[in-house]
Amino acid sequence: MINVALLSRWHVHADDYAREVNENEYLSVQLVWDEEEERGRKWAEELGVPFERDFQSVMDNSEIDAVVVTTPTSLHKDIIITAAKHKKHIFTEKILAFTVEECEEIYETVKANQVHLMVSLPRLTTNYYVYAQKAVDEGWLGNLTTIRCRFAHNGAVAAGEGDYGWLPERFFNIAQSGGGALIDLGAHPFYLTNRLAGPVKALQASLRSTRNLGADDNAIVILEYESGSLGVIETSFLSDGSPFQLELYGTEGTLLIEDEQIRLRSSQFAGNGWIKPEDATESLLIPMEQWAAAIQGKSKPSITEEDVIQLTRLNEAAVLSQEENRRIELIELLGE
């Protein structure tokens, strides 16, 4: 059994990961630590495990094999590096860190201490992503010309007299989160399109703080890929009922995904009409399961260091584009 400590309930997905640990036959929650003691004690009580107020004691605990890090993103680097140095395997929420330099420092420490780090990029394990990747790899769309992905919800739409929606106020604290809608929800379209369209050459971003809550709540990014194709990323905390959408357009076909419904049209197929594939059922192990399997030496994760670093790189470029109100070539960041 892999004994796990949960580190912080700051992120809204912390409860989800605690549930996934408890549902995994190879993982077991043993204790909770939180940078806010009251919040941590409440969580530990709900889970029926001890609360440890001293972070170093968690690290020194030889019975703890692994940690789930859902602290503020601003704490990721220090917490994860410390955990790696204490030979703890690490599962964490996206994004890994605010800069590529910090990501690389984290990975260097992880490798030096021979522990497994998993960053949760869950949509890379879904059946619709697997099918979309197959469509690209098999050439069903011809040459990919445009890719669009939208992921949005109403988390910042205030109900009644409240200032915030169902997202907690801390999510709009840029010092802790690093941003708003783009760095959070926009991460999913970024890492999906990174895989499907390939390396990004340049981008231009527009981030808006419509409700003036402290961070962007509505954002669009236009991307130019090294292949010559174009991309559009859309995300928002202000959209009620907005479906998840992933669209791929090519010289010989179109693939449309809305929520989990898939439609494909390709000139390579007889009839040249829309089809709803019946074989689009294959999915991969979810990130938590991949992490547990990697720790046991059973399999290599499909979510990679490259996925994680490129996600941070595009976020860095988008922030710079917003700050300087211009198109950013990715090579500019490589020269820093």
C-alpha positions as a printed NumPy array, in Angstrom:
array([[  0.   ,   0.   ,   0.   ],
       [  1.206,   3.514,  -0.882],
       [  0.605,   5.799,   2.092],
       [ -0.394,   9.319,   1.032],
       [ -0.441,  12.698,   2.792],
       [ -2.796,  15.35 ,   1.444],
       [ -1.125,  18.752,   1.345],
       [ -3.689,  21.582,   1.47 ],
       [ -7.345,  21.992,   0.551],
       [ -6.676,  25.294,  -1.216],
       [ -7.578,  24.056,  -4.694],
       [-11.179,  23.267,  -5.61 ],
       [-10.108,  19.829,  -6.877],
       [ -8.543,  18.798,  -3.55 ],
       [-11.648,  16.847,  -2.527],
       [-11.719,  15.095,  -5.914],
       [ -8.158,  13.895,  -5.497],
       [ -8.795,  12.752,  -1.933],
       [-11.69 ,  10.677,  -3.267],
       [ -9.558,   9.256,  -6.095],
       [ -6.855,   8.231,  -3.615],
       [ -9.394,   6.481,  -1.426],
       [-10.955,   4.744,  -4.43 ],
       [ -7.587,   3.387,  -5.606],
       [ -6.756,  -0.016,  -4.199],
       [ -3.041,   0.812,  -4.053],
       [ -3.307,   4.222,  -2.346],
       [ -4.373,   5.221,   1.152],
       [ -4.84 ,   8.666,   2.761],
       [ -2.956,   8.69 ,   6.052],
       [ -2.935,  12.333,   7.12 ],
       [ -3.632,  15.94 ,   6.153],
       [ -1.501,  19.067,   6.288],
       [ -2.734,  22.525,   5.318],
       [ -1.128,  25.963,   5.368],
       [ -4.397,  27.113,   6.986],
       [ -4.734,  25.047,  10.133],
       [ -8.484,  25.447,  10.645],
       [ -9.26 ,  24.358,   7.083],
       [ -6.889,  21.42 ,   7.364],
       [ -8.275,  20.2  ,  10.673],
       [-11.803,  20.27 ,   9.279],
       [-10.725,  18.279,   6.22 ],
       [ -8.851,  15.71 ,   8.297],
       [-11.908,  15.262,  10.51 ],
       [-14.119,  14.71 ,   7.462],
       [-11.694,  12.106,   6.116],
       [-11.183,  10.404,   9.474],
       [ -7.388,  10.836,   9.48 ],
       [ -4.972,  12.828,  11.668],
       [ -4.084,  16.456,  10.971],
       [ -0.403,  17.41 ,  11.099],
       [  0.207,  21.129,  11.589],
       [  3.974,  20.942,  10.986],
       [  4.943,  20.476,   7.341],
       [  8.448,  19.275,   8.19 ],
       [  6.99 ,  16.512,  10.331],
       [  5.091,  15.248,   7.298],
       [  8.323,  15.23 ,   5.318],
       [ 10.204,  13.428,   8.087],
       [  7.495,  10.793,   8.471],
       [  9.008,   7.603,   7.043],
       [  5.562,   5.99 ,   6.775],
       [  4.428,   8.559,   4.202],
       [  5.377,   7.392,   0.718],
       [  3.68 ,  10.052,  -1.375],
       [  1.903,  13.412,  -1.286],
       [ -0.941,  15.067,  -3.157],
       [ -0.165,  18.777,  -3.513],
       [ -3.182,  21.064,  -3.863],
       [ -1.676,  24.136,  -2.242],
       [ -1.752,  27.595,  -3.829],
       [  0.214,  27.366,  -7.073],
       [  2.657,  29.894,  -5.622],
       [  3.771,  27.236,  -3.109],
       [  4.177,  24.405,  -5.619],
       [  7.875,  24.842,  -6.265],
       [  9.024,  24.852,  -2.636],
       [  6.594,  22.159,  -1.479],
       [  7.276,  19.787,  -4.385],
       [ 11.045,  20.188,  -4.306],
       [ 11.065,  19.576,  -0.545],
       [  8.874,  16.498,  -0.953],
       [ 11.124,  15.135,  -3.701],
       [ 14.212,  15.619,  -1.544],
       [ 12.471,  13.585,   1.162],
       [ 11.836,  10.778,  -1.37 ],
       [  8.079,  11.333,  -1.539],
       [  6.255,  10.691,  -4.808],
       [  4.177,  13.69 ,  -5.864],
       [  0.777,  14.2  ,  -7.474],
       [ -0.219,  17.796,  -8.117],
       [ -2.761,  20.033,  -9.807],
       [ -1.957,  21.983, -12.959],
       [ -0.162,  24.189, -13.567],
       [  3.084,  22.9  , -12.115],
       [  4.713,  26.316, -11.669],
       [  4.529,  29.875, -12.961],
       [  7.692,  29.715, -15.095],
       [  9.471,  27.155, -17.228],
       [ 12.611,  27.774, -15.193],
       [ 10.778,  26.731, -12.017],
       [  9.34 ,  23.661, -13.77 ],
       [ 12.78 ,  22.584, -14.903],
       [ 14.174,  23.003, -11.392],
       [ 11.348,  20.832, -10.045],
       [ 11.943,  18.09 , -12.621],
       [ 15.684,  18.155, -12.007],
       [ 15.08 ,  17.525,  -8.295],
       [ 12.47 ,  14.841,  -8.973],
       [ 14.834,  12.949, -11.269],
       [ 17.785,  13.292,  -8.91 ],
       [ 15.745,  11.723,  -6.108],
       [ 14.114,   9.062,  -8.304],
       [ 10.519,   9.836,  -7.352],
       [  7.455,   9.98 ,  -9.585],
       [  5.779,  13.323, -10.29 ],
       [  2.328,  13.41 , -11.885],
       [  0.635,  16.657, -12.909],
       [ -3.094,  16.237, -13.439],
       [ -3.898,  16.911, -17.104],
       [ -7.004,  14.726, -17.158],
       [ -8.41 ,  15.492, -20.601],
       [ -5.381,  13.838, -22.184],
       [ -6.845,  10.541, -20.95 ],
       [-10.399,  10.883, -22.299],
       [-11.854,   8.831, -25.125],
       [-12.523,  11.914, -27.255],
       [ -8.9  ,  13.044, -27.019],
       [ -7.69 ,   9.522, -27.895],
       [ -9.997,   9.526, -30.932],
       [ -8.942,  13.035, -31.989],
       [ -5.285,  12.037, -31.805],
       [ -6.045,   8.954, -33.895],
       [ -7.819,  11.106, -36.509],
       [ -4.761,  13.38 , -36.749],
       [ -2.239,  10.523, -36.767],
       [ -4.162,   8.529, -39.382],
       [ -4.434,  11.584, -41.63 ],
       [ -8.228,  11.483, -41.781],
       [ -8.336,  15.292, -41.699],
       [ -5.561,  15.79 , -44.224],
       [ -3.337,  18.687, -43.218],
       [ -4.621,  20.316, -40.039],
       [ -5.347,  23.983, -40.789],
       [ -7.247,  25.212, -37.727],
       [ -7.887,  23.966, -34.21 ],
       [-10.265,  25.514, -31.693],
       [-10.937,  24.569, -28.092],
       [-13.315,  26.188, -25.608],
       [-13.668,  25.361, -21.924],
       [-15.708,  27.692, -19.749],
       [-18.098,  27.786, -16.802],
       [-19.944,  30.299, -14.612],
       [-17.684,  30.136, -11.574],
       [-17.37 ,  33.931, -11.303],
       [-21.036,  34.734, -11.902],
       [-22.267,  36.091,  -8.592],
       [-25.495,  34.747,  -7.14 ],
       [-27.738,  37.067,  -5.131],
       [-25.755,  39.778,  -3.372],
       [-22.435,  37.96 ,  -3.3  ],
       [-19.309,  39.351,  -4.917],
       [-18.098,  35.99 ,  -6.224],
       [-19.635,  32.955,  -7.857],
       [-19.096,  29.4  ,  -6.678],
       [-15.345,  29.712,  -7.115],
       [-13.663,  30.741,  -3.846],
       [-12.291,  34.273,  -3.506],
       [ -8.751,  32.9  ,  -3.194],
       [ -8.9  ,  31.765,  -6.846],
       [ -8.717,  35.433,  -7.853],
       [ -5.653,  36.129,  -5.715],
       [ -2.986,  36.396,  -8.426],
       [ -0.157,  36.134,  -5.916],
       [ -1.418,  32.646,  -5.019],
       [ -2.956,  31.418,  -8.261],
       [ -0.843,  33.219, -10.853],
       [ -3.924,  34.312, -12.781],
       [ -7.555,  33.537, -13.348],
       [ -9.555,  31.81 , -16.066],
       [ -6.694,  31.268, -18.498],
       [ -4.21 ,  29.697, -16.09 ],
       [ -6.952,  27.538, -14.587],
       [ -9.565,  26.468, -17.141],
       [ -7.495,  27.572, -20.123],
       [ -4.881,  24.994, -19.185],
       [ -7.082,  22.239, -20.607],
       [ -7.407,  23.72 , -24.124],
       [ -3.691,  24.573, -24.063],
       [ -2.433,  21.061, -23.301],
       [ -4.953,  19.409, -25.611],
       [ -4.11 ,  21.587, -28.607],
       [ -0.383,  21.327, -27.839],
       [ -0.679,  17.587, -28.407],
       [ -2.945,  17.719, -31.441],
       [ -1.489,  20.666, -33.366],
       [  2.166,  20.412, -32.354],
       [  4.681,  23.078, -31.368],
       [  3.484,  26.684, -31.112],
       [  5.453,  29.331, -32.986],
       [  3.68 ,  32.462, -31.716],
       [  0.565,  33.663, -29.914],
       [ -1.427,  36.718, -29.008],
       [ -3.636,  36.769, -25.918],
       [ -6.459,  38.918, -24.666],
       [ -7.245,  38.511, -20.965],
       [-10.136,  40.461, -19.451],
       [-11.159,  41.058, -15.848],
       [-14.762,  41.875, -16.617],
       [-15.978,  41.763, -13.022],
       [-12.802,  43.298, -11.523],
       [-12.319,  40.469,  -9.06 ],
       [ -8.531,  40.597,  -9.179],
       [ -7.751,  38.209, -12.046],
       [ -8.887,  37.527, -15.598],
       [-12.332,  35.971, -15.888],
       [-12.6  ,  35.849, -19.703],
       [ -9.79 ,  35.125, -22.168],
       [ -8.983,  34.257, -25.777],
       [ -5.627,  33.233, -27.233],
       [ -4.808,  33.052, -30.951],
       [ -1.975,  30.655, -31.749],
       [  0.276,  30.107, -34.737],
       [  1.826,  26.659, -35.025],
       [  5.129,  25.701, -36.585],
       [  3.136,  23.547, -39.016],
       [  1.437,  26.659, -40.407],
       [ -1.945,  25.931, -38.822],
       [ -3.839,  28.337, -36.575],
       [ -5.484,  27.845, -33.206],
       [ -8.049,  29.576, -31.018],
       [ -8.266,  28.995, -27.264],
       [-11.321,  30.304, -25.414],
       [-12.   ,  30.187, -21.696],
       [-14.176,  31.994, -19.197],
       [-15.525,  32.041, -15.651],
       [-18.562,  33.97 , -16.942],
       [-20.31 ,  31.471, -19.218],
       [-23.481,  29.754, -18.055],
       [-24.15 ,  26.51 , -19.876],
       [-21.146,  26.715, -22.176],
       [-20.293,  23.225, -23.481],
       [-16.748,  21.933, -23.794],
       [-15.805,  22.164, -27.475],
       [-12.836,  20.812, -29.417],
       [-12.81 ,  21.376, -33.175],
       [-10.235,  20.283, -35.735],
       [-10.39 ,  21.452, -39.35 ],
       [ -8.208,  20.06 , -42.118],
       [ -7.836,  19.941, -45.867],
       [ -9.666,  16.612, -46.046],
       [-11.946,  16.555, -43.05 ],
       [-13.448,  18.041, -39.897],
       [-13.718,  16.631, -36.376],
       [-16.181,  18.233, -33.966],
       [-16.387,  17.339, -30.278],
       [-18.983,  18.926, -28.014],
       [-18.898,  17.669, -24.456],
       [-18.393,  13.956, -25.208],
       [-20.26 ,  13.806, -28.516],
       [-17.982,  13.203, -31.526],
       [-18.737,  13.914, -35.185],
       [-16.318,  13.27 , -38.042],
       [-16.479,  14.12 , -41.703],
       [-13.685,  13.067, -44.058],
       [-13.324,  12.964, -47.817],
       [-11.377,   9.731, -47.282],
       [-14.518,   7.903, -46.131],
       [-17.303,   6.658, -48.368],
       [-20.301,   8.959, -48.519],
       [-18.398,  12.007, -47.283],
       [-21.123,  12.671, -44.711],
       [-21.049,  13.127, -40.959],
       [-20.427,  10.006, -38.93 ],
       [-20.663,   9.422, -35.198],
       [-17.907,   6.891, -34.566],
       [-18.95 ,   3.859, -32.586],
       [-15.361,   2.86 , -31.83 ],
       [-14.474,   6.054, -29.948],
       [-14.594,   4.31 , -26.593],
       [-10.928,   3.859, -25.74 ],
       [ -9.699,   5.986, -22.872],
       [ -6.511,   5.906, -20.821],
       [ -6.013,   5.547, -17.082],
       [ -6.856,   8.759, -15.238],
       [ -3.836,  10.682, -13.89 ],
       [ -4.218,   9.321, -10.342],
       [ -4.22 ,   5.746, -11.634],
       [ -1.243,   6.44 , -13.897],
       [  0.634,   7.843, -10.91 ],
       [ -0.069,   4.806,  -8.74 ],
       [  0.962,   2.469, -11.563],
       [  4.208,   4.398, -12.15 ],
       [  5.136,   4.257,  -8.449],
       [  4.693,   0.487,  -8.547],
       [  6.759,   0.221, -11.725],
       [  3.828,  -1.2  , -13.672],
       [  3.649,   1.308, -16.505],
       [  4.965,   4.6  , -17.821],
       [  2.56 ,   7.572, -17.674],
       [  1.124,   8.962, -20.894],
       [  1.223,  12.484, -19.416],
       [  4.775,  13.727, -19.889],
       [  7.243,  16.325, -18.698],
       [  6.967,  17.931, -22.14 ],
       [  3.183,  18.31 , -21.735],
       [  3.681,  20.023, -18.399],
       [  6.496,  22.359, -19.43 ],
       [  4.833,  23.432, -22.679],
       [  1.678,  24.292, -20.734],
       [  3.634,  26.647, -18.494],
       [  5.529,  28.057, -21.489],
       [  2.288,  29.051, -23.224],
       [  0.939,  30.596, -20.047],
       [  4.108,  32.651, -19.7  ],
       [  3.806,  33.798, -23.309],
       [  0.112,  34.665, -22.906],
       [  0.79 ,  36.798, -19.837],
       [  3.577,  38.619, -21.666],
       [  1.321,  39.155, -24.679],
       [ -1.355,  40.7  , -22.461],
       [  1.123,  42.9  , -20.605],
       [  2.77 ,  44.216, -23.788],
       [ -0.324,  44.061, -26.013],
       [  1.478,  42.287, -28.831],
       [  2.13 ,  39.026, -30.6  ],
       [  4.764,  36.925, -28.815],
       [  7.105,  34.539, -30.605],
       [  7.894,  31.568, -28.379],
       [ 11.561,  31.863, -29.275],
       [ 11.609,  35.09 , -27.249],
       [ 11.03 ,  33.084, -24.05 ],
       [ 13.726,  30.592, -24.942],
       [ 16.215,  33.428, -25.059],
       [ 15.521,  34.591, -21.519]])
